[in-house]
């Protein structure tokens, strides 16, 4: 029986906690679990190799001070959650802040070693309008859909297990110029330590990559069921089949103005058509991010929200390697980068190869 830990940072305002407590009780059900509410309890616990549900009441401000203390501890102790699998329920009294807080939480816990299955965030905004469609599909009200999502999340946390292979297939997407790209150079440093893997590397640099045009759901699903999209092109001819065939997706991402590059962003958006007919819970997501100055965490969080939270790719612990390099080739002489690239490759192997 796997241990379930609920990390529920203390909130002094009783009125803020009511709805969250209701959904947590329903989501956890009759499972035996421990609840930690303070940073002292977290610091004194062994949270490795556990199943962890983060539940936070955000109120109107989007701020829970007790969570910030716990987040500080996790950022300083990079192995605190090694081997654990987590999920998040956030409840707010505003229409904003839940997604940004969830993205930051998942990034922080992931850096501390926590794996997150696809769709690890259940969020309740003030009006619960974000459950309009789910409520219709489930023939219930929005609160019922919210609670169902919480229970499904806990089930996913408890049953999650990565699928390992002797020779996994890895799809690598990039949009870089191989002669000058620090991001591609870093990926090549990682790749050389993965001889057991089969690689399919696709450049989105050449040819026109058109962004999503926002087709109706019926149109999008029609094309998705055919493994295609309204615009066609490289995305549907090469990338869609490669996504379906891969065991893991590696996104090689230079940091452009604290954002994913346009072609990689277009890829994430164009995934919607394929997603209407397929789910990717059994595929792992990895990121290779190089920033010229700073902000690699922002790009990594965009990968989390776009592909893990939205498109259901699993997020292995320590899913991304983040480096800083500016001039072409600078990454190759960055102090200690070879050791860090090898360590990242070892992490990939531990997730994928068995």
C-alpha positions in Angstrom: 0.0 0.0 0.0 1.5 3.3 -1.1 1.6 6.1 1.6 -0.6 9.1 0.8 0.6 12.5 2.2 -1.7 15.5 2.1 0.3 18.8 2.3 -2.3 21.3 3.3 -0.6 24.6 4.3 -2.3 26.3 7.2 -4.9 28.9 6.4 -6.1 31.0 9.4 -9.4 32.1 7.8 -12.1 29.4 8.3 -14.4 30.8 5.6 -11.7 30.4 2.9 -11.2 26.7 3.7 -14.7 25.3 3.6 -14.9 24.4 -0.1 -11.4 23.1 -0.2 -12.0 20.9 2.8 -15.1 19.5 1.1 -13.4 18.5 -2.1 -10.3 17.1 -0.3 -12.5 14.8 1.9 -14.3 13.6 -1.2 -11.1 13.2 -3.2 -9.2 11.3 -0.6 -12.2 9.2 0.4 -11.4 6.4 2.9 -7.7 6.2 2.1 -5.4 6.3 5.1 -3.3 9.4 4.9 -1.3 11.9 6.9 -1.8 15.7 6.8 1.1 18.2 7.1 0.1 21.9 7.5 3.3 23.6 8.6 6.8 23.9 7.2 8.1 22.3 10.4 6.1 19.2 9.8 7.3 19.0 6.2 11.0 19.5 7.3 10.7 16.7 9.9 9.1 14.2 7.5 10.7 11.8 5.0 8.7 12.8 1.8 10.7 10.6 -0.6 8.9 7.7 -2.4 5.5 8.9 -1.3 2.2 9.8 -3.0 1.6 13.5 -2.3 -1.5 15.6 -2.7 -0.9 19.4 -2.4 -4.0 21.2 -1.3 -3.9 24.9 -0.9 -6.6 27.6 -0.1 -5.6 30.8 -1.9 -8.5 33.1 -1.1 -9.0 36.2 -3.1 -5.3 37.3 -3.1 -3.9 34.1 -4.5 -1.5 34.0 -1.6 -1.1 31.4 1.2 1.9 32.5 3.4 2.3 29.0 4.9 2.8 27.6 1.4 5.6 30.1 0.7 7.5 28.7 3.7 7.1 25.2 2.4 8.0 26.2 -1.1 11.2 27.8 0.2 12.2 24.6 1.9 11.6 22.6 -1.3 13.6 25.0 -3.4 16.6 24.7 -1.0 16.4 20.9 -0.6 16.6 19.6 -4.1 16.1 15.9 -3.2 13.3 16.3 -0.7 10.7 14.6 -2.9 12.8 12.1 -4.8 10.7 9.2 -6.0 7.4 10.7 -5.0 4.4 11.2 -7.2 2.2 14.3 -6.7 -0.9 16.2 -7.7 -2.4 19.6 -6.8 -5.8 20.9 -5.7 -6.0 24.7 -5.5 -9.1 26.6 -4.4 -9.4 30.3 -4.8 -11.8 33.1 -4.3 -10.9 34.9 -7.5 -11.0 34.1 -11.2 -7.2 34.3 -11.4 -4.1 33.1 -9.6 -4.9 29.4 -9.4 -3.2 28.4 -12.7 -0.1 30.6 -12.1 0.2 29.3 -8.5 -0.2 25.7 -9.7 2.4 26.0 -12.3 4.9 27.5 -9.9 4.1 24.8 -7.3 4.6 21.9 -9.8 7.9 23.4 -11.1 9.2 23.8 -7.5 8.1 20.3 -6.4 9.4 18.8 -9.6 12.8 20.3 -9.1 12.8 18.6 -5.7 12.2 15.2 -7.4 8.4 14.9 -7.5 6.8 13.3 -10.6 3.5 14.6 -11.8 1.1 12.5 -14.0 -0.7 14.1 -16.8 -3.2 16.7 -15.8 -2.0 17.1 -12.2 -3.8 20.3 -11.4 -7.4 20.6 -10.2 -8.3 24.2 -9.7 -11.4 25.9 -8.3 -11.9 29.5 -9.3 -14.4 31.6 -7.4 -17.3 31.0 -9.7 -16.2 27.5 -10.9 -16.9 28.6 -14.4 -13.9 26.7 -15.4 -16.0 23.5 -14.9 -18.9 24.5 -17.3 -18.0 22.0 -20.0 -17.0 19.2 -17.6 -20.3 19.6 -15.7 -22.3 19.3 -19.0 -20.3 16.2 -20.0 -20.9 14.6 -16.5 -24.5 15.7 -16.3 -23.9 17.4 -12.9 -23.3 20.9 -11.6 -20.0 22.7 -11.5 -19.3 21.7 -7.9 -19.9 18.1 -8.8 -17.5 18.3 -11.7 -14.9 19.9 -9.4 -15.2 17.1 -6.9 -15.1 14.4 -9.5 -11.9 16.0 -10.9 -10.3 15.9 -7.5 -11.2 12.2 -6.9 -9.9 11.3 -10.4 -6.6 13.2 -9.6 -6.0 11.2 -6.4 -6.7 7.9 -8.3 -4.2 8.9 -10.9 -1.6 9.8 -8.3 -2.0 6.5 -6.5 -1.9 4.3 -9.6 0.8 6.1 -11.6 3.7 4.0 -12.7 6.1 4.9 -15.6 6.3 2.4 -18.5 9.9 1.4 -19.0 11.5 -0.2 -22.1 14.9 -1.6 -23.0 15.1 0.8 -26.0 12.6 3.6 -25.6 11.7 5.9 -28.5 12.5 9.5 -27.9 11.1 12.3 -30.0 13.2 15.5 -30.0 11.6 18.8 -31.2 13.6 21.9 -31.8 13.7 25.0 -34.0 17.4 25.8 -33.8 20.3 26.3 -36.1 22.7 23.5 -35.3 25.8 25.5 -36.1 25.1 28.2 -33.5 22.4 26.9 -31.1 23.5 26.5 -27.5 20.3 24.6 -26.8 21.0 22.0 -29.4 24.6 21.8 -28.2 23.4 21.1 -24.7 21.0 18.4 -26.0 23.8 16.7 -27.8 25.8 16.6 -24.6 22.9 14.9 -22.9 22.2 12.6 -25.9 25.6 11.0 -26.0 24.9 9.4 -22.6 21.7 7.6 -23.9 23.0 5.0 -26.3 20.1 2.6 -25.5 17.5 5.0 -26.9 16.1 5.5 -30.4 15.9 9.1 -31.4 13.7 10.9 -33.9 14.8 14.5 -34.1 12.5 16.9 -36.0 13.3 20.5 -36.7 10.4 22.9 -36.8 12.8 25.6 -38.2 12.4 24.9 -41.9 9.1 25.4 -43.7 6.0 27.3 -42.5 4.7 26.3 -39.1 1.2 27.9 -38.9 -0.3 28.5 -35.5 -3.7 27.2 -34.5 -6.6 29.1 -36.1 -9.1 28.2 -33.4 -11.4 25.8 -35.3 -14.7 24.7 -33.7 -14.4 21.7 -31.5 -16.3 19.5 -34.0 -14.0 20.5 -36.8 -10.9 20.0 -34.7 -12.0 16.6 -33.5 -12.9 15.6 -37.1 -9.3 16.3 -38.2 -7.8 14.9 -35.0 -9.6 11.5 -35.5 -7.9 11.3 -38.8 -4.5 12.2 -37.3 -4.5 15.5 -39.1 -5.4 19.2 -38.6 -7.0 21.9 -40.8 -3.6 23.4 -41.8 -1.8 20.1 -42.5 1.9 20.6 -43.1 4.9 19.4 -41.2 3.0 19.2 -37.9 0.5 16.6 -39.3 2.8 14.8 -41.7 5.8 14.3 -39.4 5.1 15.4 -35.9 1.7 13.8 -35.2 2.9 10.3 -36.2 6.1 10.8 -34.2 4.1 11.9 -31.1 1.9 8.8 -31.3 5.0 6.5 -31.7 7.2 8.0 -29.0 7.7 7.0 -25.3 9.1 10.4 -24.4 9.1 13.9 -25.8 12.2 16.2 -25.4 11.6 19.9 -26.1 14.8 21.8 -26.9 14.0 25.4 -26.0 16.1 28.5 -26.2 14.7 31.2 -24.0 13.3 33.9 -26.4 12.2 37.0 -24.4 11.2 34.7 -21.4 8.9 32.6 -23.7 9.0 29.6 -25.9 10.0 30.4 -29.5 7.2 31.0 -32.0 7.6 27.6 -33.8 7.6 25.6 -30.6 4.6 27.6 -29.3 2.8 26.8 -32.5 3.5 23.1 -32.1 2.0 23.2 -28.6 -1.1 24.9 -29.9 -1.5 22.6 -32.9 -1.4 19.6 -30.5 -5.0 20.3 -29.8 -6.3 18.5 -32.8 -4.4 15.3 -32.0 -5.4 15.7 -28.3 -9.1 15.5 -29.2 -8.7 11.9 -30.1 -5.7 10.8 -28.0 -4.3 11.1 -24.5 -0.6 11.0 -23.6 -0.5 9.9 -20.0 2.0 7.1 -20.8 4.5 9.5 -22.5 7.1 11.4 -20.5 8.1 15.1 -21.1 11.6 16.5 -20.8 12.9 20.0 -21.4 16.3 21.3 -22.4 16.3 25.1 -21.8 19.1 27.6 -22.4 18.7 31.3 -21.5 21.0 34.0 -22.6 20.6 35.9 -19.3 17.9 34.4 -17.0 14.3 33.2 -17.0 14.7 29.5 -17.8 12.2 28.7 -15.1 9.6 30.7 -16.9 10.1 28.7 -20.1 10.1 25.4 -18.1 6.8 26.4 -16.5 5.3 27.1 -20.0 6.2 23.5 -20.9 4.5 22.3 -17.7 1.3 24.2 -18.3 1.1 23.5 -22.1 2.1 19.9 -22.2 1.8 18.4 -18.7 -1.2 20.2 -17.3 -3.1 20.7 -20.6 -2.0 17.9 -23.0 -1.5 15.1 -20.3 2.2 14.3 -20.8 3.7 12.9 -17.6 6.3 15.1 -15.9 9.2 13.0 -14.4 11.0 14.4 -11.4 13.6 16.9 -12.4 12.2 17.0 -15.9 14.3 19.9 -17.2 17.9 20.9 -17.4 18.2 24.7 -17.3 21.5 26.4 -18.3 22.7 29.9 -19.1 24.8 30.7 -22.2 24.8 33.6 -24.7 27.4 33.6 -27.4 27.4 30.7 -29.9 29.2 27.7 -28.4 29.4 29.2 -24.9 27.5 26.3 -23.4 30.2 23.9 -24.2 32.7 25.7 -22.0 30.3 26.4 -19.1 31.8 25.2 -15.9 30.5 21.8 -14.8 28.0 21.5 -17.7 29.3 18.1 -18.8 28.6 16.7 -15.4 25.1 18.2 -15.2 24.3 17.0 -18.7 25.4 13.4 -17.8 23.3 13.6 -14.6 20.3 14.7 -16.5 20.8 11.8 -19.0 21.0 9.5 -16.0 17.7 10.8 -14.7 16.1 10.2 -18.1 17.4 6.6 -18.1 16.0 5.9 -14.7 12.6 7.0 -15.9 12.5 5.4 -19.3 14.8 2.3 -19.4 14.0 -0.9 -17.6 
